[in-house]
């Protein structure tokens, strides 16, 4: 009878789920093993320690939140404005990824290494946004401002609980997107 091991990716996925639900303190080997229905011994087959799991979780977060997003947007083609519209549509439907992103940002407030990783990811996101806005905005300052506002619109709405009068939050975000992608 062959021994079946829980794949490394399941440990990482469960770690990200726990992080999103309760922050880094919720990422405990025993808790993950229980959630996966396995013993904690299997963890050590894949990871040297909890820190190694955290490193791979951050790698996965970056891959999901930057690499796969860019690959998807670029793979579907279209001009820069079309890719921006798809980016906003994707951002509005990426609940799990957003919960992980917010948990990583909260974690970064207490952990310098994680803060540096968030800086790296945000710089990659800003670089991609600059490439999109730069395709139709000739002014470098305008490109930078639009890129910053777009990244802010990805993160800030989850902290802002203001009402928008007769408009829904989705309508306000759509108005913002239209202004960001408008010709200069």
N, C-alpha and C positions, 0 to 999 in steps of 0.2 A: 504494500500500500504506500503510495507516494504522499509525502508531507505537503500539505497545501499551506502556503504562506499568504498572509494578507498583503496585497500589493502596496508598495511604497506610496503610490499615488492615493490610495484610500486613507492612509495615515495623514497625508498632507491635506487632502480634502476635508477630512474630519477636523484637523487642526484649524483650518481656515473657518469652518463652520463654528467651532467653539470660540475662536477669536472674535468673530462677528457677533456672537451671542453674548460674550462675557468678558472680552478683552484678553490680554495675554495670561492673566492669572487663571482663566478658565481652561487654558491649554495645558492639561495635566496628562501624563502618560497613562495613569490608571483610568482616568475618566474617558480618554480616547479609546482605550482598549475595551472598556465596558460598552461604549457606544458602538464599537465595531463588532462586539460579540466575540472577542478574542482575549488571549492573555497578554499581559504587558511584555512578556518575553519576546514576542514577535517584533515589537518596536525596535529592540536592540539588534535585530538582524539587519535592519535598514539604516538605523541612525545611531551615531555614537552616544548622543545625549540629546536633551531637550533643546539646547542651543542649535544643534545641527538641524533639528526639525524646524525651528524658527527660521533659520537661514533658507531652507528649502520652501517654506511657506511664503517668505518674502519674494523668492525667485518666481514662484507660481503666481503670486499676486501681480508682479510686474509683467509676466508673460500674458496673463489674462487681461490685464487692464491697459496694456500698451501694445505689445507685439500682436496679439490676436485682433485687437480692435483695428490697428492700422492695416494689417493684412486683409481683414474683411473689407474695410472701406476702399482700399486700393484695388482689391480683387473685383469689386463690383463696378469699378470704372466710374466714368462721368467726370465732369469738371469739378473744380474746387468747391463751388457752391453746392453742387449735388452731394459731394462727400461730407460737407459741413451739415447739410440737412439730415443725412443718414447718421452722422455722429450724434446729433441732437436726438433723433428718434431712438437710437441705440441707448443713449444715456438715460432716456426716460423709461426704458424697459429693463434696465440692468440692476434690479433690486438686490440680488445676492452680492454681485460685485461691488455695488455701492456700499452695502453694509460692511463688507470687508475693508474697502477703502477708508471708510470713516473710522473703523476700529484701528486700522494701521496708523492713521493720523493721530488718533487719541493716544495710542501707544508711543508714538514718536515724541509726544510732549514730555515723556519721562525717560526715554532711552535714546541717547545721542546717536548710536549706530543706526537705529530705526529712522531717526530724523534725517540722517544723511541719505538713507535709502529713499525716503519720501522726496527729498530734494532732487535726487537723481531721476526718479520717476516723473516728477513734475517738470523737470527740465526737458525730458524726452517728450512729454505731452506738449509743452510750449513750443518746442522745435517743430513738431508736426503741425500744430496750429499755425505757426508762422509760415510754414510752407504753403498751407492752404490759403490763408489770407494774402500772403505775398503774391499769389497767382493773379489776384485782381485788385489789390491795393498797392499803388505805387509809392505811398508815403510810409517810410519805415516806422515812424511814430504811430501812425494809424494801425499798422500791422501789429505792433507790440500791444497797443491798447485793446484792440479787438481780441487778440489772443488771450490776454489777461482776463478780460471780461468773460470770454467763453469758458475758460478754466474755472473762473469764479462761479459761473452759472451751473457748472457741473457739481460743485461742492456746496456752495452757500445756501441754496434753497432748502437744504435739509436741516439747516440751523435757524432759518428765518420762518417765523410762523405768522407773519402779517397777513391780513385780509387784503383782497384786491378789489374791493367794491363789487361791482356786478360781473367782474371777470374772474374766471377760474385761474388757478396757478398755471395750468397748462396753456391757457390763452396768453397769459403774461409772458411765459417763457417763449411762446411762438412769436409774440411781438418783439421780444428782445432778439431772437434769432434773425428775424427779418431786418431789423436795424443793423445787426452785425454784418450781415451778408450784403447789405445794400451797397450799390456802387458809390464810390467817393466823388 
